[in-house]
Amino acid sequence: MSSSSEPTPTTEPTPTTPGRALGEPGSVRRAVVGVLAAFALNGAYVGAYGASMPGLRDRFDTDARGLAILLVAAGLAAVTTMQLGGRWADRVGARVPTVAGAPVMAVGLAVLAFAPSIPVAVVGAIVFGLGNGCMDVSMNTLAVHVERRRGRPVMSRFHAFFSIGSALGAGLSWLVGRLSVDADAHLQITLVAVAALGLVGLAVMWPSVPQSEPTPHHADAPRAPLPRATWLLGAMAVCFGLTEGTGFDWSSVHVTDVAEVTPSTGSLGLVFVSVFMVAIRLVGDHAVERFGHKAVVSTGAATAVVGYVVTIVGTSLPVLLAGWALVGLGVGMIAPQIYGTAGNLGGGRVMGVVVGFGYAAFLTGPALIGAVADEVGIARAMVVPLATGLCLVVMARWMPRAHPRTPDMAPPPEA
């Protein structure tokens, strides 16, 4: 991912695949499709992983703290490969790291599907996290690069396809639960099916995944001061990481326990979060153009806060699903705007810092929610993401300008 201060090629635009120039209209459209597919695949794997938590808890007869160990293991592994994958993407372009992360995630899901004990499951979670960290940072690098070349906002649409994939991954868990199989078979069928289907999808999407320009690192770059707004965006990343991450990591468990339903029915919590995130992200680019990114982020955070209030006071399945729907609707627009703003504020360096803060929240958040849930119950534990949502409402007013035109941003297509 190139920063805005680097010279931009004018006669030889970045190739999406050998022989295709990203500056050509058809190639830009092809690049958008390839990145959309990468986000969808990553989302499907993450969705299946999140929906597997109730089943893993039942298999090992553990509690919220036991699940937190798995989630933290995956998060720590992801933080590690986020740094390594980002440097790899800077050195050779982001295409290969993006695609390489997917089969590693598939292996992690397969290990989790047949893990006979918590230690083996932790190994599976670590493998899953290693692949996810590499793929996540690399595909977001591609997303910023393609958005700049396209010349018009598209980040929300990319994240919408992550949510679509997540809904499909979690939704498959619910569908398998309709087959009247036992809990262990349900877990195995779901994770293996998602892993296998994802690998098929990877083979299909590979030719369309674009390439980003390698980013040279100058010796004096690490000593240059970061823009002051980096730390505001980093704090916001921590808050949205916990506000959004709770929906992915704990919505299935929350619905299962509070509504007293089966794990397969409880996975509808994650389905509702994901589906409503898709709904808002598909219209998000237009909303930002009309109302501005600050208004979108503050309104979204406020909506998520209302949703978490519902998850705290509600007890029936329909009410709880309505609460998680509001959470998904609210948090859906926050991450694309923060990541997009960071990438345009200072290129890959600022993006890396802000994404690092977000992953730190994803790393510590599951353990925090698990610890609070063990003390006060899963419903009251939702006070934590409610509080971080309120912080986002306040901080959004000081966000820096988003999507500035940079030297390497192509003008909008005439069409």
Backbone hydrogen bonds, N-H to C=O, Kabsch-Sander energy under -0.5 kcal/mol:
donor,donor_aa,acceptor,acceptor_aa,energy
6,E,3,S,-1.4
16,T,20,R,-1.5
17,T,20,R,-0.5
20,R,17,T,-2.7
22,L,14,T,-3.4
24,E,21,A,-1.5
28,V,24,E,-2.3
29,R,25,P,-2.1
30,R,26,G,-2.0
31,A,27,S,-2.4
32,V,28,V,-2.3
33,V,29,R,-2.1
34,G,30,R,-2.2
34,G,208,S,-0.5
35,V,31,A,-2.3
36,L,32,V,-2.5
37,A,33,V,-2.2
38,A,34,G,-1.8
39,F,35,V,-2.4
40,A,36,L,-2.2
41,L,37,A,-2.4
42,N,38,A,-2.3
43,G,39,F,-2.3
44,A,40,A,-2.2
45,Y,41,L,-1.9
46,V,42,N,-2.3
47,G,43,G,-3.0
48,A,44,A,-2.2
49,Y,45,Y,-2.1
50,G,46,V,-2.6
51,A,47,G,-2.4
52,S,48,A,-1.0
52,S,49,Y,-0.5
53,M,50,G,-1.3
56,L,52,S,-2.6
57,R,53,M,-2.5
58,D,54,P,-2.1
59,R,55,G,-2.3
60,F,56,L,-2.1
61,D,57,R,-0.7
62,T,57,R,-1.8
67,L,63,D,-1.8
68,A,64,A,-2.2
69,I,65,R,-1.5
70,L,66,G,-1.2
71,L,67,L,-2.4
72,V,68,A,-2.8
73,A,69,I,-2.3
74,A,70,L,-2.2
75,G,71,L,-2.3
76,L,72,V,-3.0
77,A,73,A,-2.0
78,A,74,A,-2.1
79,V,75,G,-2.3
80,T,76,L,-1.7
81,T,77,A,-2.1
82,M,78,A,-1.9
83,Q,79,V,-1.4
84,L,80,T,-1.8
85,G,81,T,-3.4
86,G,82,M,-1.9
87,R,83,Q,-1.8
88,W,84,L,-2.3
89,A,85,G,-2.7
90,D,86,G,-2.1
91,R,87,R,-1.9
92,V,88,W,-2.6
93,G,89,A,-2.1
98,T,94,A,-1.8
99,V,95,R,-2.1
100,A,96,V,-2.8
101,G,97,P,-1.4
102,A,98,T,-0.6
102,A,99,V,-0.6
104,V,100,A,-0.8
105,M,101,G,-2.0
106,A,102,A,-2.1
107,V,103,P,-2.1
108,G,104,V,-2.0
109,L,105,M,-2.2
110,A,106,A,-2.1
111,V,107,V,-2.3
112,L,108,G,-2.2
113,A,109,L,-2.1
114,F,110,A,-1.2
115,A,111,V,-0.7
115,A,112,L,-0.5
121,A,117,S,-2.2
122,V,118,I,-2.6
123,V,119,P,-1.7
124,G,120,V,-2.2
125,A,121,A,-2.6
126,I,122,V,-2.4
127,V,123,V,-2.5
128,F,124,G,-2.6
129,G,125,A,-2.7
130,L,126,I,-2.6
131,G,127,V,-2.0
132,N,128,F,-2.4
133,G,129,G,-2.7
134,C,130,L,-1.5
135,M,131,G,-2.4
136,D,132,N,-3.0
137,V,133,G,-1.8
138,S,134,C,-1.5
139,M,135,M,-2.7
140,N,136,D,-1.9
141,T,137,V,-1.5
142,L,138,S,-2.2
143,A,139,M,-2.1
144,V,140,N,-2.2
145,H,141,T,-2.1
146,V,142,L,-2.9
147,E,143,A,-2.4
148,R,144,V,-2.2
149,R,145,H,-2.1
150,R,146,V,-2.7
151,G,147,E,-2.0
152,R,147,E,-0.6
158,F,154,V,-1.8
159,H,155,M,-2.2
160,A,156,S,-1.9
161,F,157,R,-1.7
162,F,158,F,-1.2
163,S,159,H,-1.9
164,I,160,A,-2.3
165,G,161,F,-2.3
166,S,162,F,-2.4
167,A,163,S,-2.6
168,L,164,I,-2.2
169,G,165,G,-2.6
170,A,166,S,-2.7
171,G,167,A,-2.8
172,L,168,L,-2.0
173,S,169,G,-0.9
174,W,170,A,-1.5
175,L,171,G,-2.4
176,V,172,L,-2.7
177,G,173,S,-1.5
178,R,174,W,-0.6
178,R,175,L,-1.2
179,L,176,V,-1.8
180,S,177,G,-0.8
186,H,182,D,-2.5
187,L,183,A,-1.9
188,Q,184,D,-2.2
189,I,185,A,-2.9
190,T,186,H,-2.1
191,L,187,L,-2.2
192,V,188,Q,-2.3
193,A,189,I,-2.3
194,V,190,T,-2.4
195,A,191,L,-2.3
196,A,192,V,-2.6
197,L,193,A,-2.8
198,G,194,V,-2.3
199,L,195,A,-1.7
200,V,196,A,-1.8
201,G,197,L,-2.4
202,L,198,G,-2.3
203,A,199,L,-1.8
204,V,200,V,-1.6
205,M,201,G,-2.5
206,W,202,L,-1.7
208,S,205,M,-1.8
209,V,205,M,-0.9
209,V,206,W,-0.9
211,Q,15,P,-0.7
215,T,90,D,-2.5
218,H,216,P,-0.6
221,A,218,H,-1.2
223,R,220,D,-0.9
224,A,220,D,-0.7
224,A,221,A,-1.2
230,T,227,P,-2.0
231,W,228,R,-1.2
232,L,228,R,-0.7
233,L,229,A,-2.6
234,G,230,T,-2.2
235,A,231,W,-2.2
236,M,232,L,-2.4
237,A,233,L,-2.2
238,V,234,G,-1.9
239,C,235,A,-1.9
240,F,236,M,-3.0
241,G,237,A,-2.3
242,L,238,V,-1.5
243,T,239,C,-2.6
244,E,240,F,-3.1
245,G,240,F,-0.6
245,G,241,G,-1.5
246,T,242,L,-1.8
247,G,243,T,-0.7
247,G,244,E,-0.6
248,F,244,E,-1.4
249,D,245,G,-3.1
250,W,246,T,-2.6
251,S,246,T,-0.6
251,S,247,G,-0.9
254,H,250,W,-3.0
255,V,251,S,-2.5
256,T,252,S,-2.2
257,D,253,V,-2.5
258,V,254,H,-2.8
259,A,255,V,-1.8
261,V,256,T,-1.4
266,G,262,T,-2.8
267,S,263,P,-1.5
268,L,265,T,-1.8
269,G,266,G,-2.0
271,V,267,S,-1.7
272,F,268,L,-2.8
273,V,269,G,-2.0
274,S,270,L,-2.6
275,V,271,V,-2.9
276,F,272,F,-2.1
277,M,273,V,-1.5
278,V,274,S,-2.1
279,A,275,V,-2.0
280,I,276,F,-1.7
281,R,277,M,-2.2
282,L,278,V,-2.3
283,V,279,A,-0.6
285,D,281,R,-0.6
287,A,283,V,-2.0
288,V,284,G,-2.6
289,E,285,D,-1.8
290,R,286,H,-1.7
291,F,287,A,-3.1
292,G,287,A,-0.6
292,G,288,V,-1.8
296,V,292,G,-1.8
297,V,293,H,-2.3
298,S,294,K,-2.6
299,T,295,A,-2.4
300,G,296,V,-2.2
301,A,297,V,-2.5
302,A,298,S,-2.1
303,T,299,T,-2.1
304,A,300,G,-2.2
305,V,301,A,-2.0
306,V,302,A,-1.9
307,G,303,T,-2.1
308,Y,304,A,-2.4
309,V,305,V,-1.9
310,V,306,V,-1.8
311,T,307,G,-1.9
312,I,308,Y,-1.4
313,V,309,V,-2.1
314,G,310,V,-2.7
320,L,316,S,-2.5
321,L,317,L,-2.5
322,A,318,P,-1.9
323,G,319,V,-2.1
324,W,320,L,-2.4
325,A,321,L,-1.9
326,L,322,A,-2.0
327,V,323,G,-1.9
328,G,324,W,-2.5
329,L,325,A,-2.6
330,G,326,L,-2.3
331,V,327,V,-2.9
332,G,328,G,-1.4
333,M,330,G,-0.6
334,I,331,V,-1.3
335,A,331,V,-0.8
337,Q,333,M,-1.1
338,I,334,I,-2.1
339,Y,335,A,-2.8
340,G,336,P,-2.4
341,T,337,Q,-2.3
342,A,338,I,-2.3
343,G,339,Y,-2.6
344,N,340,G,-1.9
345,L,341,T,-1.9
346,G,342,A,-1.9
347,G,343,G,-1.7
349,R,346,G,-0.7
350,V,346,G,-0.9
351,M,347,G,-2.3
352,G,348,G,-2.7
353,V,349,R,-1.6
354,V,350,V,-2.6
355,V,351,M,-2.9
356,G,352,G,-1.9
357,F,353,V,-1.9
358,G,354,V,-2.1
359,Y,355,V,-2.7
360,A,356,G,-2.0
361,A,357,F,-1.7
362,F,358,G,-2.0
363,L,359,Y,-2.1
364,T,360,A,-2.5
365,G,361,A,-3.0
367,A,363,L,-0.5
368,L,364,T,-2.3
369,I,365,G,-3.0
370,G,366,P,-2.6
371,A,367,A,-2.6
372,V,368,L,-2.5
373,A,369,I,-2.9
374,D,370,G,-1.9
375,E,371,A,-1.1
376,V,372,V,-2.9
377,G,373,A,-2.0
381,A,377,G,-1.4
382,M,379,A,-1.4
383,V,380,R,-1.8
384,V,381,A,-1.7
386,L,382,M,-1.5
387,A,383,V,-2.1
388,T,384,V,-1.9
389,G,385,P,-2.0
390,L,386,L,-1.8
391,C,387,A,-1.8
392,L,388,T,-1.7
393,V,389,G,-1.7
394,V,390,L,-1.6
395,M,391,C,-2.6
396,A,392,L,-2.1
397,R,394,V,-0.9
398,W,395,M,-1.8
399,M,396,A,-1.5
409,M,406,T,-2.1
410,A,148,R,-1.5
410,A,408,D,-0.6
